[in-house]
Amino acid sequence: MSDTVLTCENVGIRFGGLQAVKDLNLKINKGELLGLIGPNGAGKTTVFNMITGVYAPTEGDIILNGEKINGFKPHKIVESGIARTFQNIRLFGYLSVLDNVKIAMNKDMKYSILNGMFRTKGYWKEEFEVNSKAMEILKLFDLDNYKQYSANTLPYGQQRKLEIARAMATNPSLLLLDEPAAGMNPTETEELMNTIKFIRDKFGITILLIEHDMKLVLGICERLMVLNYGQVLAEGDPIEVINDEKVINAYLGSGGA
Ligand SMILES: Nc1ncnc2c1ncn2[C@@H]1O[C@H](COP(=O)(O)OP(=O)(O)OP(=O)(O)O)[C@@H](O)[C@H]1O
């Protein structure tokens, strides 16, 4: 079996007259940590939106573990094994930390509405299992002590961590992180870097990451791809890529995004 988890073949998308992404060719191998960078408006989030089924590409194919997934609805993409976090935190703020993780595990639950209404033995058994699994995940992220807190009462860095924990609860083979360090202070960013490395090493999960924070990018990414005006400008070893003249010029041209 191939080690490739995700392939994008000549992927593109057009919004009216704007070609937001063009001829994207991308391969990510199992366990790889790949960074997707580029100036503001380069098309990075649009790539995530196509991979996760928010937008269907107007050109090309997206293949996950050998299966063509372009055109799948977002919930089907989650079932296929892709999880993501967003630029702006999207937690259920008034729900508990534990419930935020349990909701993400919904796709694994099998009990029917009737089982739930009448609180059958099957319901309690499944509820117990889901609870235990959610607690295990919270422990991994050092969030178990906050399980009863409303998500929106956690400090910012912990909320970002909870988002990743929630994404991991869907048991993905590919995790997409959209600017996970946005708004974090240096200590929180450092902790986040350790968390990302930890989940990659512990679960052998494949991670594609959009980030503007170069310390984080260079600290954890093994390979970088740079987008500019929707096209790949450079790709390869992170240090070589960020020293590439084309890349420097693209960032300077955008005001150093
Ligand atoms: N739904 C949409 N309709 C029209 N244009 C869109 C849509 N989504 C994105 N775009 C445009 O596509 C281009 C790429 O946007 P995108 O958000 O992917 O960039 P980005 O690299 O993620 O930027 P940033 O770093 O600022 O988040 C931009 O010109 C944007 O305005």
The ligand as an SDF file (V2000), in Angstrom:
LIG
                    3D

 31 33  0  0  0  0  0  0  0  0999 V2000
  -16.2330   32.2350   -1.3670 N   0  0  0  0  0  0  0  0  0  0  0  0
  -15.4420   33.0680   -2.0300 C   0  0  0  0  0  0  0  0  0  0  0  0
  -15.9220   33.8620   -2.9950 N   0  0  0  0  0  0  0  0  0  0  0  0
  -15.1320   34.7060   -3.6920 C   0  0  0  0  0  0  0  0  0  0  0  0
  -13.8030   34.8360   -3.4800 N   0  0  0  0  0  0  0  0  0  0  0  0
  -13.2650   34.0600   -2.5240 C   0  0  0  0  0  0  0  0  0  0  0  0
  -14.0380   33.1450   -1.7360 C   0  0  0  0  0  0  0  0  0  0  0  0
  -13.2060   32.5180   -0.8470 N   0  0  0  0  0  0  0  0  0  0  0  0
  -11.9720   33.0230   -1.0630 C   0  0  0  0  0  0  0  0  0  0  0  0
  -12.0110   33.9370   -2.0530 N   0  0  0  0  0  0  0  0  0  0  0  0
  -10.8700   34.6900   -2.5950 C   0  0  0  0  0  0  0  0  0  0  0  0
   -9.8640   33.7560   -2.9200 O   0  0  0  0  0  0  0  0  0  0  0  0
   -8.5770   34.2980   -2.6490 C   0  0  0  0  0  0  0  0  0  0  0  0
   -7.8350   33.3940   -1.6910 C   0  0  0  0  0  0  0  0  0  0  0  0
   -8.4150   33.5330   -0.3860 O   0  0  0  0  0  0  0  0  0  0  0  0
   -7.9250   32.6500    0.8390 P   0  0  0  0  0  0  0  0  0  0  0  0
   -8.8070   33.0080    1.9990 O   0  0  0  0  0  0  0  0  0  0  0  0
   -7.8860   31.2290    0.4400 O   0  0  0  0  0  0  0  0  0  0  0  0
   -6.4530   33.1770    1.0830 O   0  0  0  0  0  0  0  0  0  0  0  0
   -5.4570   32.8290    2.2650 P   0  0  0  0  0  0  0  0  0  0  0  0
   -4.1520   32.4960    1.6390 O   0  0  0  0  0  0  0  0  0  0  0  0
   -6.0450   31.8040    3.1580 O   0  0  0  0  0  0  0  0  0  0  0  0
   -5.3540   34.2400    3.0020 O   0  0  0  0  0  0  0  0  0  0  0  0
   -5.1060   34.6030    4.5580 P   0  0  0  0  0  0  0  0  0  0  0  0
   -3.6800   34.2690    4.8650 O   0  0  0  0  0  0  0  0  0  0  0  0
   -5.3530   36.0790    4.5820 O   0  0  0  0  0  0  0  0  0  0  0  0
   -6.1070   33.8250    5.3660 O   0  0  0  0  0  0  0  0  0  0  0  0
   -8.7990   35.7030   -2.1040 C   0  0  0  0  0  0  0  0  0  0  0  0
   -8.6860   36.6110   -3.1630 O   0  0  0  0  0  0  0  0  0  0  0  0
  -10.2230   35.6290   -1.5870 C   0  0  0  0  0  0  0  0  0  0  0  0
  -10.8330   36.9070   -1.5920 O   0  0  0  0  0  0  0  0  0  0  0  0
  1  2  1  0
  2  3  1  0
  2  7  2  0
  3  4  2  0
  4  5  1  0
  5  6  2  0
  6  7  1  0
  6 10  1  0
  7  8  1  0
  8  9  2  0
  9 10  1  0
 10 11  1  0
 11 12  1  0
 11 30  1  0
 12 13  1  0
 13 14  1  0
 13 28  1  0
 14 15  1  0
 15 16  1  0
 16 17  2  0
 16 18  1  0
 16 19  1  0
 19 20  1  0
 20 21  2  0
 20 22  1  0
 20 23  1  0
 23 24  1  0
 24 25  2  0
 24 26  1  0
 24 27  1  0
 28 29  1  0
 28 30  1  0
 30 31  1  0
M  END
$$$$
